[in-house]
């Protein structure tokens, strides 16, 4: 069903929920609608229960996309009825589980969004992403880059930075060490190492993941994780060694992924959600992609409740500064618990 829907993403797949469940112990609820024994609709939901943040149903954690999907062969009225039934089933499940709210991230535009708002979901958070069209010639992709971005790609090439695929536990461990450094700089609790292991194991078997590492004089200085689904590549994570930041490894890695995607029949590279006006927004805006708005919707079971965990809030900014000063050895022990509880 996911494969037939043009708005289906790698995150809608059972494998994504399986990785999260195996890592953090989440309970999965994949609601389906059938007609004549054929699945014509699906709504993947993950229960995230925390003493700090409360009990929630999220579609889906740690990514940009989620929400209900319908068979694209259905008409608008049939789709509306089907999506409505899936949302009603989600509300019934939410009450039985006594959750605070149901959250759906960047659901498909059009009928699905209309149904979501009709059912009382509130539009509370918004982000943007940039989608790069990989169907054009490589020289055109290069020409679409901002002048400063092209220069930032050339520099690591001239300095002898090499790019290779991450293979095996030892190289995955090197990636994770850089990840811990990166999260510390950002003031963000890290994921558990098991998430990366299981993500690699589950998605590599299906050919849906690619990890690249940048090396300088034989040492890893940066990396990127891309998830692959149908004709789209999703940028999920990147890491950098701050000591070699001037070598612009992320620029080279991203260009290599664009180059590879264009040469292997992919049509779109999705750079992932970000907030407008931030440094990462400016970085992503210079790669020749089309800006697209992403909207998160929330249905509160208690009509008086209006607040979600949000890293931009003042109290979370204070915690972020505190986290930046924490030793990495301690952060990798307690961080995954906090990250898993948040489900952001």
C-alpha positions as MATLAB code, in Angstrom:
seq = 'XXXXXXXXXXXXXXXXXXXXXXXXXXXXXXXXXXXXXXXXXXXXXXXXXXXXXXXXXXXXXXXXXXXXXXXXXXXXXXXXXXXXXXXXXXXXXXXXXXXXXXXXXXXXXXXXXXXXXXXXXXXXXXXXXXXXXXXXXXXXXXXXXXXXXXXXXXXXXXXXXXXXXXXXXXXXXXXXXXXXXXXXXXXXXXXXXXXXXXXXXXXXXXXXXXXXXXXXXXXXXXXXXXXXXXXXXXXXXXXXXXXXXXXXXXXXXXXXXXXXXXXXXXXXXXXXXXXXXXXXXXXXXXXXXXXXXXXXXXXXXXXXXXXXXXXXXXXXXXXXXXXXXXXXXXXXXXXXXXXXXXXX';
ca = [
       0.000    0.000    0.000;
       2.758    2.432    0.929;
       4.515    1.645   -2.349;
       1.431    2.632   -4.377;
       0.981    6.032   -2.758;
       3.077    8.900   -4.222;
       3.258   10.457   -0.744;
       4.527    7.288    0.909;
       7.974    7.626    2.452;
      10.659    5.325    3.807;
       9.368    6.236    7.269;
       5.892    4.830    6.562;
       7.401    1.386    6.100;
       7.090   -1.301    8.766;
      10.885   -1.435    8.980;
      11.138    2.111   10.384;
       8.785    1.311   13.235;
      10.599   -1.976   13.806;
      13.960   -0.212   14.189;
      12.490    2.264   16.701;
      10.702   -0.480   18.608;
      13.820   -2.647   18.876;
      15.903    0.335   20.035;
      13.580    2.103   22.466;
      10.937   -0.490   23.270;
       8.122    1.477   21.638;
       4.813   -0.212   20.914;
       3.795   -0.074   17.227;
       0.210    0.363   16.055;
      -0.149    0.186   12.279;
      -3.824    0.802   11.539;
      -5.027   -0.548    8.186;
      -8.181   -0.312    6.096;
      -9.083   -3.160    3.753;
     -11.487   -3.705    0.873;
     -12.033   -7.170   -0.603;
      -9.041   -8.418    1.398;
      -6.808   -5.719   -0.133;
      -5.153   -3.050    2.001;
      -6.370    0.349    0.776;
      -5.249    2.535    3.682;
      -2.657    2.643    6.438;
      -1.901    4.890    9.442;
       1.383    4.023   11.219;
       1.474    5.091   14.872;
       4.138    4.663   17.546;
       3.348    4.902   21.249;
       5.970    6.951   23.101;
       5.373    6.823   26.860;
       7.550    8.945   29.126;
       7.436   10.165   32.703;
       8.825   13.497   31.498;
       6.791   14.115   28.346;
       3.776   11.915   28.992;
       2.047    9.250   26.937;
       1.662    9.978   23.193;
       0.933    8.447   19.801;
       3.254    9.806   17.102;
       3.251    9.276   13.347;
       6.214    9.157   13.196;
       9.135    9.731   15.619;
      12.602   10.976   14.573;
      11.634   11.930   11.039;
       9.752   14.439    8.888;
       6.883   12.374    7.537;
       3.942   10.347    8.778;
       0.166   10.380    8.738;
      -2.499    8.283    7.026;
      -2.137    7.084    3.450;
      -4.876    5.970    1.065;
      -4.794    3.954   -2.141;
      -4.210    6.549   -4.911;
      -6.747    4.765   -7.133;
      -9.583    5.873   -4.857;
     -11.644    8.952   -5.680;
     -11.651   12.025   -3.461;
     -14.870   11.064   -1.690;
     -13.702    7.497   -1.066;
     -10.347    8.807    0.152;
     -12.073   11.233    2.505;
     -14.187    8.460    4.015;
     -11.208    6.131    4.353;
      -8.912    8.723    5.944;
     -11.725    9.737    8.268;
     -12.184    6.134    9.370;
      -8.438    5.757   10.054;
      -8.423    8.970   12.095;
     -11.457    7.805   14.073;
      -9.711    4.506   14.773;
      -6.624    6.416   15.932;
      -8.754    8.504   18.324;
     -10.362    5.366   19.725;
      -6.930    3.771   20.188;
      -5.619    6.945   21.831;
      -8.402    6.927   24.412;
      -7.884    3.260   25.176;
      -4.160    3.883   25.712;
      -4.869    7.078   27.725;
      -2.431    9.170   25.690;
      -2.188   12.979   25.883;
      -2.345   13.529   22.141;
      -1.964   12.065   18.658;
       0.664   13.743   16.473;
       1.033   13.338   12.731;
       4.045   14.824   10.960;
       3.783   16.333    7.484;
       0.855   14.203    6.301;
       0.052   14.083    2.578;
      -1.326   17.393    1.285;
      -4.829   17.760   -0.092;
      -7.640   15.488    1.031;
      -5.669   13.930    3.896;
      -4.828   17.323    5.435;
      -8.427   18.476    5.009;
      -9.677   15.378    6.827;
      -7.157   15.868    9.614;
      -8.273   19.429   10.321;
     -11.957   18.423   10.005;
     -11.368   15.870   12.777;
     -10.122   18.554   15.175;
      -6.361   18.255   14.648;
      -4.511   21.521   15.175;
      -1.702   22.869   13.018;
       0.836   23.679   15.751;
       4.314   23.353   14.229;
       5.738   24.163   10.824;
       9.065   23.515    9.132;
      10.459   23.557    5.624;
      12.499   21.161    3.564;
      14.309   21.484    0.254;
      13.797   18.902   -2.491;
      16.463   18.645   -5.160;
      15.362   17.459   -8.606;
      17.818   14.720   -9.573;
      16.233   14.006  -12.963;
      18.222   16.725  -14.769;
      21.733   16.416  -16.167;
      24.636   16.498  -13.706;
      26.060   19.715  -15.165;
      22.691   21.377  -14.576;
      22.659   20.209  -10.948;
      26.131   21.706  -10.507;
      25.073   24.974  -12.128;
      22.095   25.264   -9.754;
      24.353   25.304   -6.707;
      25.080   28.657   -5.119;
      28.518   29.956   -6.053;
      29.751   29.656   -2.448;
      28.448   26.085   -2.285;
      30.373   25.094   -5.416;
      33.521   26.547   -3.880;
      32.822   24.661   -0.639;
      32.609   21.403   -2.609;
      35.825   22.091   -4.522;
      37.898   22.798   -1.404;
      37.841   19.296    0.162;
      38.503   17.816   -3.278;
      41.628   19.937   -3.627;
      42.729   19.110   -0.072;
      42.571   15.378   -0.740;
      39.463   14.461    1.252;
      38.225   11.010    0.193;
      34.658    9.656    0.357;
      33.865    5.998    0.996;
      30.919    3.830    1.958;
      30.643    2.847    5.622;
      30.946   -0.919    5.914;
      31.178   -3.097    9.010;
      30.943   -2.520   12.746;
      34.285   -0.727   13.108;
      33.421    1.980   10.575;
      29.918    2.326   12.024;
      31.536    2.857   15.431;
      33.713    5.613   13.925;
      30.591    7.268   12.594;
      28.944    7.073   16.019;
      31.941    8.683   17.718;
      31.635   11.652   15.356;
      27.888   11.649   15.999;
      28.433   12.017   19.759;
      30.736   14.992   19.138;
      28.204   16.579   16.794;
      25.304   16.164   19.222;
      27.369   17.692   22.026;
      28.070   20.793   19.911;
      24.375   21.098   19.097;
      23.378   20.639   22.727;
      21.180   17.658   21.865;
      20.955   14.273   23.623;
      22.272   11.503   21.346;
      20.470    8.431   20.107;
      21.573    5.046   21.380;
      24.271    3.293   19.380;
      21.788    0.459   18.873;
      19.624    2.712   16.693;
      22.434    3.060   14.144;
      23.252   -0.645   14.278;
      19.642   -1.682   13.714;
      19.011    0.987   11.121;
      22.001   -0.283    9.166;
      21.112   -3.966    9.603;
      17.413   -3.657    8.733;
      17.637   -1.190    5.865;
      20.861   -2.410    4.261;
      19.302   -5.848    3.716;
      16.551   -4.133    1.710;
      18.959   -1.785   -0.082;
      17.295    1.251    1.492;
      20.243    2.920    3.227;
      23.599    4.390    2.304;
      26.219    5.648    4.772;
      29.112    7.715    3.480;
      32.245    8.706    5.387;
      34.699   11.471    4.495;
      38.344   10.762    5.356;
      41.335   13.065    5.506;
      44.773   11.488    5.647;
      43.134    8.203    6.624;
      41.034    9.629    9.482;
      37.223   10.013    9.455;
      36.197   13.680    9.547;
      32.547   13.575    8.504;
      29.685   11.321    7.516;
      26.139   11.254    6.245;
      23.238    8.769    6.384;
      20.798    8.686    3.494;
      17.673    6.519    3.407;
      16.440    5.394    0.005;
      12.884    4.664   -1.005;
      11.377    4.334   -4.456;
      12.784    7.294   -6.446;
      13.577    9.474   -3.400;
      16.640    9.811   -1.194;
      16.080   11.165    2.324;
      18.911   12.916    4.177;
      18.525   11.608    7.721;
      21.730   12.448    9.595;
      25.179   13.962    9.194;
      28.238   14.290   11.450;
      31.403   16.416   11.408;
      34.700   16.487   13.236;
      34.938   20.087   14.455;
      38.743   19.975   14.197;
      38.439   19.670   10.416;
      35.375   21.835    9.905;
      37.252   24.094    7.483;
      37.560   21.178    5.042;
      33.794   21.307    4.363;
      33.307   17.539    4.441;
      29.501   17.827    4.571;
      29.492   19.783    1.308;
      31.544   17.110   -0.445;
      29.443   14.287    0.997;
      26.190   15.908   -0.066;
      27.468   16.551   -3.577;
      28.633   12.943   -3.867;
      25.155   11.805   -2.847;
      23.555   14.116   -5.427;
      25.957   12.808   -8.063;
      25.277    9.181   -7.156;
      21.513    9.661   -6.985;
      21.356   11.359  -10.381;
      23.451    8.615  -11.969;
      21.368    5.802  -10.448;
      17.877    6.828  -11.474;
      16.670    8.670   -8.365;
      14.411   11.653   -8.989;
      14.447   13.562   -5.702;
      16.767   14.255   -2.769;
      14.863   15.469    0.306;
      17.151   17.455    2.620;
      14.954   17.048    5.709;
      13.065   19.461    7.897;
      14.483   22.651    9.335;
      13.223   25.974   10.660;
      13.370   29.072    8.500;
      16.020   31.612    9.398;
      18.463   29.144   10.943;
      22.018   28.446    9.808;
      21.072   24.987    8.534;
      18.209   26.565    6.569;
      20.655   28.872    4.816;
      22.983   25.933    4.118;
      20.216   23.840    2.563;
      18.787   26.735    0.556;
      21.976   26.955   -1.523;
      21.766   23.503   -3.123;
      19.293   24.324   -5.874;
      16.313   22.585   -4.297;
      12.663   23.598   -4.226;
      11.511   24.832   -0.822;
       8.474   22.969    0.541;
       6.499   23.622    3.706;
       5.952   20.856    6.249;
       3.132   20.972    8.805;
       2.736   18.948   11.981;
      -0.794   18.321   13.231;
      -1.848   17.387   16.749;
      -5.078   16.129   18.240;
      -5.259   16.754   21.997;
      -7.550   14.431   23.889;
      -7.844   17.097   26.576;
      -9.205   20.189   24.806;
      -7.494   22.463   27.348;
      -3.991   21.215   26.499;
      -2.097   23.109   23.792;
       1.641   22.526   24.276;
       4.087   20.093   22.697;
       7.752   19.469   23.474;
       9.596   21.978   21.278;
      13.383   22.538   21.253;
      12.856   26.218   20.367;
      11.156   26.957   23.694;
      13.191   28.873   26.262;
      13.445   26.083   28.828;
      14.735   23.660   26.196;
      17.335   26.179   25.018;
      18.607   26.344   28.606;
      18.802   22.545   28.770;
      20.610   22.554   25.427;
      23.360   24.775   26.840;
      23.605   22.496   29.862;
      23.861   19.447   27.611;
      26.700   21.015   25.601;
      28.842   21.145   28.725;
      28.225   17.516   29.685;
      31.114   15.045   29.192;
      30.550   12.778   26.197;
      31.171    9.686   28.331;
      28.159   10.628   30.469;
      26.019   11.915   27.602;
      26.102    8.610   25.737;
      24.783    6.838   28.845;
      21.869    9.081   29.842;
      21.251   10.804   26.503;
      19.515    7.907   24.733;
      16.951    7.648   27.535;
      16.067   11.327   27.204;
      16.051   11.154   23.398;
      13.842    8.088   23.418;
      11.405    9.705   25.853;
      11.157   12.852   23.731;
      10.458   11.109   20.401;
      11.151   14.363   18.526;
];
